[in-house]
Amino acid sequence: MWKEENNTLSKTFKFANFIDAFAFMTRVALLAEKQDHHPNWSNVYNTVTINLTTHDAGDVVTEKDRKLAAAIDKLMS
């Protein structure tokens, strides 16, 4: 579940290993580029943390963030 806090929409994803985590990041990168909305994220071994905020709107959560979050969730289903 995405968590909205401090003007950021965040979620942490866990995978079996680094390769699976990196593959997920690649799929997210393609989505983000298509939507022209890029996440602030980190990856440590099998864990990917994504933070979404709209810089153009003053670093707050907007519909662009929610749209990308929903698209990311679809990758997991």
C-alpha positions, 0 to 999 in steps of 0.5 A: 500500500502506498503511504502519503506523508510529508508531501510524498507518496512512498512504497517499498517493494521486496523481491527474491533477489537483486536481479528481480529487484533490478528487473522491476526497476527497469519496468518502472523506468519505462513507465516513468519515461512514458508518463514523463514523471520520474521517481526518486528511488533507491535499491538495496539488494532485494528492496526497492523504495519509491518516493513520488512527488511532483516537482513542477507543482511545488513538491507535493503529491498530485494526480501524476503521482497517483497515476504512476503509483497505480501503473507501478502496482499493475506491474506487481499483479 
